[in-house]
Structure formats: C-alpha cells, structure tokens
Amino acid sequence: MKLKKGISRLKSGEKGKVYLVGAGTGDPELITVKALRLIRQADVIVYDALLPQSLLAEAKPYAELVYCGKRSGRHQLSQIQINRKLVESASSGKMVVRLKGGDPLIFGRGGEEAIYLSENGTPFEFVPGVSALQVCSSYGKIPLTHRGVSSGFMVLSGDSASLAELDFNLLAKFNGTLVFFMARSTAGQISALLVEAGADRNLPVAFIENGGSADQRVLTGTLAKINELHPHQEAPVLLVIGKTVLLHDRLTESEAIQFAASVRL
C-alpha cells in the first residue's frame, strides 16, 4: 500500500487544522498509516509523554515540537495552555498534530480539546490510535473476552475522584473483565471495595506495566493479595481484574514450551 503524498498546502491567510492523533502504546510499529503521514506533514506537533518517542524522528526538520507531558502529577503545560497553543498555531495557518499516547478518546482528554477547538472555530479531526487497553491485553497475553470465561469487559478510571462515582455492588457481580486505568495508587482501595461488595477474594488480578515496550512486566495475583504486587512508581500501569488473567500463565507457559521444542530441533 502506498502512502498518500499528503494534503494540499494551506493558502496564505487560511486557517489551519488540528488533528487529534492517537500514537499507539509502547511499540512504535503500532502507529497507523494515517497517523504516520500526518506526523510527517505537520508544522507543529504537540506531544505527550506516554507515546513512543521515536515517532518524533519522523517529523520534518523544521517542524515545531512542543512537549506537554503529564507524569505523576508533574505537568509541563496546563490543559488550558495546551488548548490555547492548538488554537493559536492553527489560527496562524499551520497544520497541527496533537499527538497522544494510545487513543485520544480513551482517557486522553481528546473530547475536552475538541470542544475547546470547536468553541474557538478551529477545524479539527480525530485520528484513532491503538489504546493501552488493547496493547496491554495483547502483549500481556490476557484476553479481555474469552468464550466461557468472560463475555465482556468494562473500562474504568481508577483515580480516587472517579472511584466515588462507581457502583461497586454492580462491579462485584459483573461476570467479565474489569480494566482500570490510572489505578496504581488506588489498587488496594479498589480491591477492598470489590471484596466488601461480595467479589471473590481469590479473583485473579494483573498489573501490566509499560505495555508493549521492551520494559513490559506483568505482575499477577489475587484481589486479597493485590498489595503484595509492586509496580514501579514511574511506569504507566493498567490494572486488569477477572478470570481471564489466569490465561496469562497458560499462554506464557505454552510459548515457553514451543520455544524449548524449537531449540531442541
């Protein structure tokens, strides 16, 4: 498949456009064809911390690169500063890529930025990316659904403010997989609330750390012993709760057996 050579250049005085682009997670090869094309064409790239940084090498030499990462409460730019930068750059006739790890509409604040752009008359377009939800599941060998084990999954925010809004009686009865973003510091609280609501103390759990990267780790345990698992403080983490976590060991063991057999040959 040939990449498109690009969009037509903006005429003098014409307002630019902002592309809210998902860059995938961990593995830079998970970037979509469209996202890669836009990175290569952009005049301005406003990028986050949680994306494959090697993708920035694809930018043209004179592109403006603006870092606005948010890590562990440390914000390079506030959200309002990011919003204003997007509008200002597009208003000067530039093609702007707002490059986000994962997918812009899955805990990526893409909706907030799109609303601001719309209210300020700035053209924009969403470009989906491969979410950490999919990357951690696939690279961590933990299916989110599995016939006879899990017929569905819920994706939830694990930050403390969001937990107060969740119905843990409902979650404890859910016969599927629970996936929590931003739950490193609240995992113990989530576990306690689920058990208190009637969930099995021995329900399998997993932390998937640095999903899709060379530094990925999968830590498995149970709800009752979740505090014995210690993901690194600075690493992005996904918390998965449900019976499909048991498939991780089975699939990993199967891979090891196949590798050993190939070595013997």
Residue, then its C-alpha position, 0 to 999 in steps of 0.5 A: m500500500k502506498l502512502k498518500k503524498g499528503i494534503s494540499r498546502l494551506k493558502s496564505g491567510e487560511k486557517g489551519k487544522v488540528y488533528l487529534v492523533g492517537a500514537g499507539t502504546g509502547d511499540p512504535e510499529l503500532i502507529t497507523v498509516k494515517a497517523l504516520r503521514l500526518i506526523r510527517q506533514a505537520d508544522v507543529i506537533v504537540y506531544d505527550a509523554l506516554l507515546p513512543q518517542s521515536l515517532l518524533a524522528e519522523a517529523k520534518p526538520y523544521a517542524e515545531l515540537v512542543y512537549c506537554g507531558k503529564r507524569s505523576g502529577r508533574h505537568q509541563l503545560s496546563q490543559i488550558q495552555i495546551n488548548r490555547k497553543l492548538v488554537e493559536s498555531a492553527s489560527s496562524g495557518k499551520m497544520v497541527v498534530r496533537l499527538k497522544g499516547g494510545d487513543p485520544l478518546i480513551f482517557g486522553r482528554g481528546g473530547e475536552e480539546a475538541i470542544y475547546l477547538s470547536e468553541n474557538g472555530t478551529p477545524f479539527e479531526f480525530v485520528p484513532g490510535v491503538s489504546a493501552l487497553q488493547v496493547c496491554s491485553s495483547y502483549g500481556k497475553i490476557p484476553l479481555t473476552h474469552r468464550g466461557v470465561s468472560s463475555g465482556f469487559m468494562v473500562l474504568s478510571g481508577d483515580s480516587a475522584s472517579l472511584a466515588e462515582l462507581d457502583f461497586n455492588l454492580l462491579a462485584k457481580f459483573n461476570g467479565t473483565l474489569v480494566f482500570f486505568m490510572a489505578r496504581s495508587t488506588a489498587g488496594q482501595i479498589s480491591a477492598l471495595l470489590v471484596e466488601a461488595g461480595a467479589d471473590r477474594n481469590l479473583p485473579v488480578a494483573f498489573i501490566e506495566n509499560g505495555g508493549s515496550a521492551d520494559q513490559r512486566v506483568l505482575t499477577g495475583t489475587l484481589a486479597k493479595i493485590n498489595e503484595l504486587h509492586p509496580h514501579q512508581e514511574a511506569p504507566v500501569l493498567l490494572v486488569i481484574g477477572k478470570t481471564v488473567l489466569l490465561h496469562d500463565r497458560l499462554t506464557e507457559s505454552e510459548a515457553i514450551q514451543f520455544a524449548a521444542s524449537v531449540r531442541l530441533 
